[in-house]
Amino acid sequence: MTLLSPLSLAYEATVRLRAWCYSVRILRTTRLRAPVISVGNLTMGGTGKTPTTIALGKILQDSGRRVSVLLRGYKGQHSRNPLVVSDGQQILAAAREAGDEALVIARGLPQAIVAVSKSRAAAGTWVEQQFSPDVHLLDDGFQHLQLHRDLNLLLIDVTNPFGGGLPPSGRLREPLNAIQRADALFLSRTESGQDYQKLIAQVLAHKPLLPCFMVRQRLVSARRLNGSGDFSLATLPASGALAFAGIANPSQFFQSVKKCGVCLRGCISFPDHHSYRLKDYQRLKREAAEFGVNTLITTEKDAEKLNSVSLAPLDVVAVRVAFEFNDLKGVVRLLESVLGISAR
């Protein structure tokens, strides 16, 4: 037993007590009129919730549903509750006030209603009064027990499934028995030809017969911050580029870029949800000069917080990520069954 174990035990006890209070209704859960589909995870940091939310939103929109997406707006400086990021026609907020994830979702689902609020139940009620959506997607909602969900989707990143345990030594938000709340499991960032049966067995030990889907990450295109239109990463200069990211798993992003055939001369990691300042722009310019490159590559989330003028004359490229399901028909059946049962 390490010196940190008592802190981990205290953290676990607190999390278990909170979940129990919701399960026996000591703490209140709000139910919205429209069905709620939650996308969440067990660990602190990225498992691909944002691209999964976008992928599910596209499926729902293709089926004719009007989609609302509710987020906390992490690191956003919004004072209005709720803050409407998109009304389904235009983007009405910036990343500084809404948070980077909300902007990425608003651009990825341009016809969806996107709103951020600390109280997603209040935001959902307001959105229903103003826009009458057919379904809500709750981004990063596995621990947001204040809101009833009709479908609870759990994402686990196969590259780091359980984050090394509970805090303070690990990144696990709650004990693994929380898997019992899930209605379906999505294994993200899977690779074809790899065997994930051992990991699946670990999860199913907590909830047998839990439906399981594989999700593959794909870099679909890129765009220049000072330009318009998408293009292929394969068209980038052969002289190479410098990549940087302020996300939870930057090394995984760098590897994905390399797999697309891009020659990366260097990689720079910033803290998750990093807000870029003058010293960061100066560092990027300095290191680009040292590596002899004129192209910077980053993520969509980072691009929402960048000032391309401050990086001029460098060519700044944001890469768009898409998630694909191994069993798309199965995912559609899962969504449709819940919508049919819960529609009011």
N, C-alpha and C positions, 0 to 999 in steps of 0.2 A: 504493500500500500504506500503510495507516494504522499508527500506533504500536501499535495493539492487535492487528494481524495475527499477530505471533509468538505471542501468548498463544492466539489462536484456533487456530493451527496446532498448538501443543502440546496443547491440549484435544482436537483432532480426532485426533491421533496416539494419545493415551491411549485414547480411545473405540474407535478402530479396533483397537488391540492387544487390548483386553478382548474385543471381539466375536470376533476371530480365535482367541483362546485357547479360547473356548467352541466355536467351529466345528470345531477340530481336537481337542477333548476334553482339552486341558490343564487346563481348569477343568471341574468336574463339573456335569452337568445331572441333576436328579432327575425321575423319571417316576412319577406317581401312578397308582393303579389306575383311577380314573374319568377320562374325558376332561376336558381342560382347554381352555377357550375364553378367550383373552386379549383384553382391550379396552385399547388404549393409544394413545399419540400420539408425535409426534416433537419437540414443543415443551414447554418448561416452562410450566406454567399450564394453564388450563382449555380443553378443546376439546369438553366435553360428555360426558366419560367416564362420570360417575355416572348421568345420565339414560339414556345408551345402555345401560349395564349393567342398569339396572332394566327397560328396554324388552325387552332380550334375555331377562332372567330371567323376565318374564311370559310370553313366547312359550314358553320351555322348560317352565314350570310348567303352562301350558295344554295342553301335549302330554303331561302326566302325569309329567314328570321331577321328581325331588327335587333341588333346586338348592342348591349351596354357593357362597358368595361369599367370596373371599380378598382381603384388603387389607393394605397396609402399616400403616395407621392413622396417617397423617401428622399430626404435631403432637399426637398423643395421648400421654398420660403413663402408658400401661399398663406394668406391670412383669411381668405374667404373659404367657408365650408358649406357646401362643396365648391370646388373650383372646376369649372367645365373646361377641359383641355380641348375637346373637339365636340361640336354639335352634330357631327355626321356630314357636315358640308365644308367646314373650314376649321383650321387650328386656331384656337383663341388664346393660347398661353405659351410661354417660353419655358425652357428646361429649368431656368433659374427659380421660377416659382412653382412649377409642377413636378419637377424631378425628371431625370433623363429617361426613365423607363416609360413614363406616360407619353412622352413625345415620340418615342420609337413605336409604341403601340398605335398612337394616333396616325402616324404616317403609314404604318403597315396595314391598318384597317381604316381607311379614309371615310368609310360610310358608318362607322360605329360611333356611338356616344361614349366619350371617355371622360371620366370625372375622378378627381382625387379628393380625399378627405380622411382625417384621422378616424372618423366614424363612418365606415362604409355602409352601415345600415341606414344612417341619416342620408347619405349621398344617394343610396339606391332608392329610398322613398322619394326624394326630390326628383331624381331622374324619371321615375315612373310618373310623377305628376306632370312633368314638363314634356316628356318624349314618348311615353307608353312603349317601352321596349318589350320584345317577346322573351328575352332571356338576358341574364346578367352573367358576365365572366368576372370572377373575383381573382385578381392577380395576387400571388403570394398570400393565399388565404388559409393555408392548412391550420395555422395557429390562431386565426381570427375567429374565435368561437362565438363572438357576439352576434354573428350573422348565421342564420340557418342556411344550409346548403343542400340542394337536392342531389348533387353529385360531387363527391369529394375525390379529386384526382391528385395522386401523390407522385411527384417526380423524384427519382433517385439517379444521380450522375454516376455512371459506372466507373468513371475515372477516379472518384473519391466518394464512395457510397455513403459512409457514415461519419465523415469528418474527423476521425480520430477520437470519438467519444464526446462526453459532455464537457462544458466549460468548467474551469478555465483552461484545461489542457487541450480540449477539442472544440469542434464547431457544431456539435449536435444540439439542436434547439430543445429537444425533449427525448425521453427514453424511447427505445425502439418499439415498445408495446403500443405507442401512438399509431402504429401502422394499422391497428384494428379499426381506426376511424375511416380509413380509406375505402373507396368503392372500386377503385381501379389503380393499377400501378403502371407508370410510364418510366421505362429505363431510358435515360437520355444519353446522347453522345455514344451510342453503340456503333460498332464497326462490323461490316459483313464478314462472315467467316469466323467470328469470335464466339466463344462459348460462355454464356452468362448463367448457366444452370445453377452453379453454386450460390451466386448472389440471389437468384430467384428463390432458391430453397431457404435461404436465410430470412427472406421477407415472408414467404408463405408459412414459415414456422409460427409467425405471429397471427396470420390470418389465412388459413387454407382456402383454396379455390378462388383467391383474389385474381380477377382478370388482369393479365399482364400484356403490355404492348411495348414494342421496341421503337425507339426514336433515333433517327440518324440526322446528324448535323451536316448541312451543306452550305458552303459559301456560294451564293447564287450570282452575285454581281457586285460592282463597286460604283461609287459616284465621287466626283470631285467636289470639294466644298465650294470652290469658286466657279463651278460649271453647272451644266444641266445635262440630264440624261444618264442612264446607266451604261456601263461597259464591262468587258471581261477582264479579270485580273491577268489573263494571259497576255494582254496587250501592254502591260507595264514594261518600262525600260529594262533591258537585260543587265544594265549596270547595277541593278539592285535597288533596295529601299530600306528604310529604317521603320520598324514597327513599334508602336507604343499602345498601351491600354491601361485604363484605370478601372478594372473589373475584378470580380472575385477570383477568377481563374485565368489570368492573362497567358500563362504558358500554353494552355490548351488552344487559345486563340492563335498564338504565334505558330503552333504546330499545324493548325488548319490552313493558315496562309502559306506555309512552306509546302504543304501537300498539294496546293494548287500550282506549284511550280515557280512561285515567286522567290527570287534570291534575296534573302534578308541579310543585310550586312550587320545589323544589330537589333536588339529588342530592349525596350525600356518599360518597366512595370511601375505603375503608380497605385496608390491605395484605391480600394473599391469606392466607386462614386466620387472620384476625385474632382475637385473644382480647380480648373486650370488658371494659373496666375502668370504674371509677367516673367517671374523667375523660371517657370516651367517652359514657357515659349523660348526663352533664352537658352535653356539647356537643350531643348530639341534642336534648335538651330545650330548650336555649337557641336553637338554630337553628329548631326547630319553632315556638317562640314568635315569633321574628323573622319567619317566613314566615306566621304566623297560621293554622297548621294543627294538627289534633289527631290526625292519622293518620300513622303511619310504615309504610313498605312495605320489606320486605327479602326475602332468599332463604331457602330451606329450610336451607341450610348455616349461614347466619348465625343463624337462629332457634334452632338447636340449642345455641348458646353464649350466648344472651341470658337475662338475668334480667328478666322482664316487670315484676316488682315495682319494680325500680330505674328503670323507665321510666314507671311510673304517674304521672299518670292518662292518659297517652297511649295511643291505640289502636294496638297493634302487629300488623301483618298480614304473614304469611309467604306468599309466592307459590309454588305448586307448578308445576314445569316438566315437560313430557312431550316425548319425542322420537318422531316418527313416520317410518316408512320409506316411500320412494316405491314400493318393490317388496317388499311384505311377503311375498308368496309366494316370491320369490327368496331372501329372508333365511331363511325357514323351511326351504327346500330345502337351503340352505347348512348350517344347523345340523343338520338331520336326517341329511344325508349323512355328516357327521363323527361323529355319535353312533352311526350304524349301523356305520361302519367301526371305530370305536374301542371300542365297548361290549365289555366282558369278562365 
